[in-house]
Amino acid sequence: MPAPRPVLAFLAVFALTCFSRISAAENSTSTDSAWPEITRENKPWTRWWWPGSAVDKASLTRQLEQFAAAGLGGVEITPIYGAKGYEDRYIDYLSPKWMEMLEHTAREARRLGLGVDMATGTGWPFGGPWIPPADANTKAVLNSTGKLVGEPTRQLVKRPGPGGEGLVLDPYSPDALGRYLAKFDEAFTAAQLPRGLIRGQFHDSFEYYGATWTAKLPEVFRAMHGYDIQTYAAALLAKPGDPALAPLSPDTLGRVKSDYRETLARLHLDYLRAWVTWSHDHGFIVRNQSHGAPGNLLDLYANADIAETEIFGSTPFPIPGLRRDPADIANNAQDLPESLVVRMASSAAHVAGHALASSETATWLRDHWKESLAFAKPEIDRIFADGINHVFYHGSVFSPNDAPWPGWLFYASTQFQPHNPWWDDFGALNRYVARVQSILQRGQPDNDILLYWPFADLLDDEAGAVKMFTVHNVKWLPDQPVGKIARALMDRGYTFDYISDAQLQQTRSESGALLTGGSNRYQIIVVPATRRMPVATLQKLAALAASGAKIIFEKLPDDVPGYGRLAERRAEFKTALAALSPHAAVNSDVLAAVAPHARREALADAGLNFIRRTSTSGTHDYFVTNLTARPFAGWIKLGATAQSVLILNPLDGHHGLAAQSAQGMFLQIAPGESLLLRTSNAPSRSPAWPYRRPAAAAVPLTGTWKISFLQGGPELPPALETTELKSWTDFGGDETKRFAGTARYRLEFDAPIATADDWLLDLGDVRESARVILNGQPIATAWSLPFRVRIASALLKPGRNLLELDVTNLAANRIRDMDQRKLPWKIMRDANVLNINYKPFDASGWPLTPSGLLGPVTVTPLKAFTP
């Protein structure tokens, strides 16, 4: 398909930004048939830390009411270490008092339309004071006779809450897990907590440090591989150059280690399956963060009802105006979010047929108090395009009603909580997320390609011991052949999900298509260059190919993995390879090979990120986001054929039919913007999408700006007047320099003399969000890039007009002032408050953070046009 023809790229500037003809569309969820009714699952949820579990009913109710009013859909409760000076309020985990607080929270949440999940423990990972040493985390060591045995790691629960301090559990023992969960059975039974009040249980990322052993490992190893692991005990733990390695070739050593690693993967999967079974038996669903585990992430994620990834750090998107000051981001470049890894969780959910895939979102987005709503949006947009449809913010912290500002804190959080100055504008972000997720949670994924993940290749390595597959150091994926193919497919506009060996076993061929265990449909399997492939996988691929399934190999696999029963398995491998050969398509040019079988989306040619979903009615939904530096305006042919395409703007809820021609649909989208597209082959009565372009040059709004400070602290600065827009820290005295909150900018101006169908109000540089009011009429909340609002012509009167902008800044300057004055706000135990590089937090040396409306502010007359 030829690349889309650009049409005057500047037209994209006027595409979608806050198209607010009336305020109601922006300030409420739409009730027309274009948008689904918003549910609690559609709304974003948040992790809710309970410091010291020092909660009380009045404060719980108040904060839940604030969450509901801001548009959150639910919370996940995780107790952590407490605040100093409040020890008399601490509540022990799972005690009768704690269970009373849990029930109160769940009942109040239900009243408010919120959902509640809870971590199955305090802090992370699982563990506590009732864990005996025999059930605790252990590492493999050699005893005096040269045999592998377990040695306690003595790891303690990280960031525990009161009553949760203690040893970390053995992550490979379902029996130990059962004894751990008995404490929960006891507490839930005693409290008689009604079934269904709590939606789900949560397991955080695998951080069982040093976990390389469990008592049953030799037994399970022998059952899986047919030989005694103790035969190779010394070699398994030997360092390079150790004489114990001399009898073994690198190939043999890699194979033995592969068997050992596969055994650990199996044991951890059994552990999580036991947790899932317990949860389901008690009426809970489960969310699991599989990353970090030494197992097949696809199988671990798919085992949960909701697979959850995490995005940690921030991405250097080239969106104009998106600030990413090196002083505010982590020094470790390995912490950049990686789409290929995010797609592990969404792929597992898609292939298994689970409706939701979640993400811990905005962890260390910037340093504390320097995160804006505008910084969050592109990160969220990318994970939407990567298949995530259930956002969990990281996060919110319980604070009692009497806690002084800034309240209680968590050391690694974007502060999504009422003490943050931008809380009143937070609802605009949440309405946006809810609209997008209302579309992305319906129907089914519509990806064409199943991309095989050669997990055995990662295990077959003579170096090291356990392989951990984290979201931080991610070379295990992008640097591998599968990662390179995945990147190439994304860049060319092909849609795919990863698939594991076990998931392939549940896949069948039907009328030339492929149906996975979750009954989702795909067109083709792509197998990247693979050194080691399990016999069962090769046999399954041969059977699928023989039944008519389309399978493309970049290169045929070389051999089986592992060491056990090697000769027998090699003979079976050879037979399976011979059965496959008549049906195998081998092509090192994977992109050329998939072209006849998979739809290619030209959206990728424009640098746009997207995801496509389908419904039983035959319509297709697209989420499209522009995370580049370039606006786009032009014709695009979608991969899904359609009689009509409805454009839906998730910023404000407006929608209209796209212009169409033989070249496709006409699309305008500026950097930082996102939209939804819905295709249909049925007639539509929706109005046309209002395409606009400038009718004349932008007109600067000048005059005297009157600035009054509305709310915030530590005190309200005196009112100001200025004819020059600049940071309010450059005006007045110390009050403005340390102020965090909201100021109203008021300007009277004469409407430009021009004929316009609409007007574009461009606020320029906003630090950090602005509620727009024109002639007393609320228009929109400008909280994301670009800070532009489209205004209906009727709202801009001939002659004199009044523009009011309620602009909110970050809390950074107030925190800076508190540290300079050495005020005692960092009162948390344990980690207390750390900076983004995990050093003690100190803002006293920060430069002042620009605040308020920096402008320039302009209005541009727009005229309608038909592409």
Helices and strands as residue ranges (DSSP letters): G 9-14, E 19-20, H 23-27, E 45-51, H 57-69, E 74-80, G 87-89, H 96-112, E 115-119, E 127-128, G 133-135, E 138-142, E 148-152, E 167-168, H 174-191, E 200-203, H 217-225, G 229-232, H 233-237, G 243-245, H 250-281, E 285-288, H 297-303, E 306-312, G 326-328, G 333-335, H 339-352, E 357-363, H 373-385, E 390-397, H 423-440, E 444-445, E 449-452, H 455-459, H 481-492, E 496-499, H 501-505, E 508-510, E 513-515, E 521-522, E 524-527, H 535-546, E 551-553, H 566-580, E 585-586, H 590-594, G 602-606, E 609-614, E 620-625, E 632-636, E 644-648, E 655-657, E 660-661, E 664-669, E 674-680, E 692-694, E 699-700, E 705-713, E 720-722, G 728-730, H 734-737, E 740-750, E 758-762, E 765-767, E 769-774, E 777-782, E 788-792, G 793-795, E 800-808, H 812-820, E 852-855, E 858-864
